[in-house]
């Protein structure tokens, strides 16, 4: 087999896995997946057969293809990245200091995945669990990552095509409203989610960066009345003070746009066309 043909086969397999990961547990029938990827159906069937043999893809009772246990095992290895494990100690210190629930999460497709969670002894626990997935745009964790990842409205909206379920009357459900929050989150240096998942509970979050690339986010969750005003600023300041000294080499925390202007690439500096609503 020629090198070019081999690379083409690998590329098809990777595209299929990536698309199935975006679709989620519902999966896709072969014909729709072929249309999604723009790949010949017979050729894609061969690729999926190989992936099934190795456990990276499986079929449900309806014949839909979805990710298999081998792919999920790789994801689990990623979730246990050494960098994230090293940050668990500082997450515990932060939670102990502010007496609030703290999370570390990563973006996976349109979802945020909870990698670490620390609950102080005197706090009432929340619904979240390690490994749980939640629509990224409805969480402060997800918004912290997304506001650093996308700098124009078009690419942002294309990356999140799934409609947002309105859990409470406060839930932001339109791309325009969420984009406005993302722009403000980039400016202020942290994101918010206020009463959008459960009324009475809110969250703030700061992205973890490798260079200029967001790889995770750290959040503080608590009663809404404690996550506002001057206390909100105290929580953000304490998060930075407790986490920053213990970050693995090469990692940093998201900062307000104005404070990072000199460090940003030209495309990301300022609030030009890339940040304009209604582009």
C-alpha positions as CSV (number, residue, x, y, z in Angstrom):
1,X,0.0,0.0,0.0
2,X,1.4,3.4,-1.0
3,X,2.2,6.0,1.7
4,X,-0.4,8.4,0.2
5,X,-3.1,5.7,0.3
6,X,-2.2,4.7,3.8
7,X,-2.4,8.4,5.0
8,X,-5.8,8.7,3.3
9,X,-7.1,5.6,5.1
10,X,-5.9,6.9,8.5
11,X,-7.4,10.3,7.8
12,X,-10.8,8.7,7.0
13,X,-10.7,6.8,10.2
14,X,-9.8,9.8,12.2
15,X,-12.5,11.9,10.6
16,X,-15.1,9.2,11.3
17,X,-14.0,9.0,15.0
18,X,-14.1,12.8,15.3
19,X,-17.6,13.0,13.8
20,X,-19.0,10.1,15.9
21,X,-17.5,11.9,19.0
22,X,-19.4,15.1,18.1
23,X,-22.7,13.2,17.5
24,X,-22.6,11.4,20.8
25,X,-24.4,8.2,22.1
26,X,-27.2,8.4,19.5
27,X,-24.8,7.5,16.7
28,X,-25.3,7.8,12.9
29,X,-26.4,5.4,10.2
30,X,-23.8,4.7,7.5
31,X,-25.4,6.7,4.8
32,X,-25.8,9.9,6.9
33,X,-22.2,9.6,8.2
34,X,-21.0,9.3,4.7
35,X,-22.8,12.5,3.7
36,X,-21.5,14.3,6.8
37,X,-17.9,13.4,5.9
38,X,-18.2,13.6,2.1
39,X,-16.8,10.1,1.9
40,X,-17.9,7.3,-0.5
41,X,-20.3,5.0,1.4
42,X,-18.5,1.7,0.4
43,X,-15.1,3.1,1.4
44,X,-16.4,4.4,4.7
45,X,-18.0,1.1,5.5
46,X,-14.6,-0.6,5.1
47,X,-13.1,2.0,7.4
48,X,-15.8,1.5,10.0
49,X,-15.4,-2.3,9.8
50,X,-11.7,-2.0,10.7
51,X,-12.6,0.4,13.6
52,X,-15.2,-2.0,14.8
53,X,-12.7,-4.9,14.8
54,X,-10.4,-2.9,17.0
55,X,-13.2,-1.7,19.3
56,X,-13.1,1.9,18.4
57,X,-16.6,1.9,16.9
58,X,-19.7,-0.2,17.6
59,X,-23.2,-0.5,16.2
60,X,-26.4,-0.3,18.2
61,X,-29.5,-2.4,17.6
62,X,-30.7,0.1,14.9
63,X,-27.4,-0.2,13.0
64,X,-26.2,3.2,14.0
65,X,-22.5,3.6,14.4
66,X,-21.1,5.2,17.6
67,X,-17.8,5.3,19.5
68,X,-16.8,2.0,21.0
69,X,-15.0,1.1,24.3
70,X,-11.5,1.5,22.9
71,X,-12.1,5.1,22.0
72,X,-13.6,5.8,25.4
73,X,-10.6,4.2,27.0
74,X,-8.3,6.6,25.1
75,X,-10.5,9.5,26.3
76,X,-10.1,8.2,29.9
77,X,-6.3,8.3,29.5
78,X,-6.6,11.9,28.3
79,X,-8.7,12.9,31.2
80,X,-5.9,11.6,33.5
81,X,-3.3,13.8,31.9
82,X,-0.4,14.4,34.4
83,X,-1.0,18.1,34.2
84,X,-4.5,17.7,35.5
85,X,-3.5,15.3,38.2
86,X,-0.8,17.8,39.4
87,X,-3.5,20.5,39.6
88,X,-5.7,18.4,42.0
89,X,-3.8,19.4,45.1
90,X,-4.1,23.1,44.4
91,X,-7.8,22.6,43.6
92,X,-8.2,21.1,47.1
93,X,-6.3,24.0,48.6
94,X,-8.5,26.5,46.8
95,X,-11.7,24.7,47.9
96,X,-10.5,24.6,51.5
97,X,-9.6,28.3,51.5
98,X,-12.9,29.6,50.1
99,X,-15.1,26.9,51.4
100,X,-16.9,26.4,48.0
101,X,-17.1,23.5,45.5
102,X,-14.3,23.6,42.9
103,X,-14.2,21.8,39.5
104,X,-11.6,21.3,36.8
105,X,-13.1,20.5,33.4
106,X,-12.1,20.1,29.7
107,X,-14.0,20.8,26.5
108,X,-15.0,17.7,24.5
109,X,-17.0,18.6,21.3
110,X,-19.9,20.7,22.5
111,X,-19.7,19.4,26.1
112,X,-17.6,20.2,29.1
113,X,-16.3,17.1,30.9
114,X,-15.7,17.2,34.7
115,X,-12.2,15.9,35.4
116,X,-11.8,16.8,39.1
117,X,-14.3,17.9,41.8
118,X,-13.6,19.0,45.4
119,X,-16.4,19.5,47.9
120,X,-15.6,21.1,51.3
121,X,-17.0,19.3,54.3
122,X,-19.4,22.1,55.2
123,X,-20.8,22.5,51.7
124,X,-24.0,21.1,50.3
125,X,-23.0,18.9,47.3
126,X,-24.2,19.6,43.7
127,X,-25.4,17.4,40.9
128,X,-22.0,17.3,39.1
129,X,-19.8,14.2,39.2
130,X,-16.3,13.4,37.7
131,X,-16.7,12.2,34.2
132,X,-20.1,13.9,33.8
133,X,-20.8,15.8,30.6
134,X,-22.8,19.0,30.3
135,X,-23.4,21.3,27.4
136,X,-20.5,23.7,27.5
137,X,-22.3,26.8,26.6
138,X,-24.6,26.5,29.7
139,X,-21.6,26.3,32.2
140,X,-19.0,28.7,33.4
141,X,-16.4,26.1,32.8
142,X,-17.3,25.7,29.2
143,X,-17.7,29.4,28.6
144,X,-14.2,30.0,30.1
145,X,-12.7,27.7,27.5
146,X,-14.9,28.7,24.6
147,X,-14.2,32.5,25.1
148,X,-10.5,31.8,24.7
149,X,-10.9,29.3,21.8
150,X,-13.2,31.3,19.4
151,X,-12.6,34.9,18.4
152,X,-15.3,35.4,15.8
153,X,-19.1,34.8,16.0
154,X,-19.3,32.6,12.8
155,X,-16.8,30.0,13.9
156,X,-18.2,29.9,17.4
157,X,-21.8,29.4,16.2
158,X,-20.8,26.7,13.7
159,X,-18.9,24.8,16.4
160,X,-22.1,24.6,18.6
161,X,-25.0,23.7,16.4
162,X,-27.1,21.8,19.0
163,X,-30.0,23.8,20.4
164,X,-29.7,24.7,24.1
165,X,-32.3,23.4,26.5
166,X,-33.7,26.1,28.8
167,X,-33.3,24.6,32.3
168,X,-34.4,27.7,34.1
169,X,-35.9,31.1,33.2
170,X,-32.4,32.5,33.5
171,X,-30.7,30.1,31.0
172,X,-29.1,31.8,28.0
173,X,-30.4,29.9,24.9
174,X,-29.4,32.0,21.9
175,X,-26.0,32.1,20.3
176,X,-26.1,35.9,20.3
177,X,-26.8,36.1,24.1
178,X,-24.1,33.6,24.8
179,X,-21.6,35.3,22.5
180,X,-22.2,38.6,24.4
181,X,-21.3,36.8,27.6
182,X,-18.2,35.3,26.0
183,X,-17.0,38.7,24.9
184,X,-17.5,40.1,28.4
185,X,-15.8,37.0,29.9
186,X,-12.8,37.6,27.7
187,X,-12.6,41.2,28.8
188,X,-13.1,40.6,32.5
189,X,-10.8,37.5,32.6
190,X,-13.4,35.0,33.9
191,X,-16.8,33.6,32.9
192,X,-20.1,33.4,34.8
193,X,-23.2,31.2,35.0
194,X,-25.8,32.7,37.2
195,X,-28.9,30.6,38.1
196,X,-28.9,29.1,34.7
197,X,-28.7,25.4,35.6
198,X,-30.3,25.5,39.1
199,X,-31.9,28.6,40.5
200,X,-30.0,29.6,43.6
201,X,-26.7,28.2,42.4
202,X,-24.1,30.0,40.3
203,X,-20.6,29.5,39.1
204,X,-17.5,31.5,38.0
205,X,-14.6,30.1,36.0
206,X,-11.1,30.9,34.7
207,X,-9.5,29.1,31.7
208,X,-6.2,27.2,32.0
209,X,-4.0,28.0,29.0
210,X,-1.0,26.3,27.4
211,X,0.5,29.3,25.5
212,X,-2.6,30.9,24.0
213,X,-4.6,27.6,23.7
214,X,-7.2,26.8,26.4
215,X,-6.8,23.2,27.6
216,X,-9.1,23.3,30.7
217,X,-10.9,25.5,33.1
218,X,-11.2,25.8,36.9
219,X,-14.5,26.9,38.5
220,X,-16.0,27.9,41.8
221,X,-19.6,26.8,42.5
222,X,-21.8,28.0,45.3
223,X,-25.0,29.8,46.4
224,X,-25.8,32.7,44.1
225,X,-25.8,35.3,46.9
226,X,-22.2,34.4,47.7
227,X,-21.0,34.6,44.1
228,X,-21.6,38.3,43.3
229,X,-20.3,41.8,43.9
230,X,-17.1,42.2,45.9
231,X,-17.1,38.6,47.1
232,X,-17.0,37.5,43.4
233,X,-13.8,39.5,43.0
234,X,-12.4,38.0,46.1
235,X,-13.1,34.5,44.8
236,X,-11.5,35.2,41.4
237,X,-8.5,36.7,43.1
238,X,-8.1,33.8,45.5
239,X,-8.4,31.3,42.6
240,X,-5.5,33.0,40.8
241,X,-3.4,33.3,44.0
242,X,-3.9,29.6,45.0
243,X,-3.7,28.0,41.6
244,X,-1.1,30.0,39.7
245,X,2.0,29.1,41.8
246,X,1.3,25.4,41.4
247,X,0.6,25.2,37.7
248,X,2.8,22.8,35.7
249,X,5.4,24.4,33.5
250,X,4.0,26.0,30.4
251,X,0.5,26.6,31.8
252,X,-1.1,29.8,32.9
253,X,-4.5,31.2,33.8
254,X,-6.7,33.4,31.7
255,X,-6.3,37.1,32.3
256,X,-8.5,40.1,31.5
257,X,-8.0,41.1,27.9
258,X,-6.6,44.5,28.8
259,X,-3.9,43.0,31.0
260,X,-2.9,40.4,28.3
261,X,-2.9,42.8,25.3
262,X,0.8,42.9,24.8
263,X,1.1,39.1,25.1
264,X,-1.6,38.3,22.6
265,X,-1.1,37.6,18.9
266,X,-2.3,40.5,16.7
267,X,-5.5,38.6,15.8
268,X,-6.5,38.2,19.5
269,X,-5.5,41.6,20.8
270,X,-8.2,44.2,21.2
271,X,-11.8,44.2,20.4
272,X,-11.8,44.6,16.6
273,X,-13.9,42.8,14.0
274,X,-13.3,39.4,15.5
275,X,-15.2,40.4,18.6
276,X,-18.0,42.4,17.0
277,X,-21.5,41.1,17.5
278,X,-23.6,40.7,14.4
279,X,-20.7,40.2,12.1
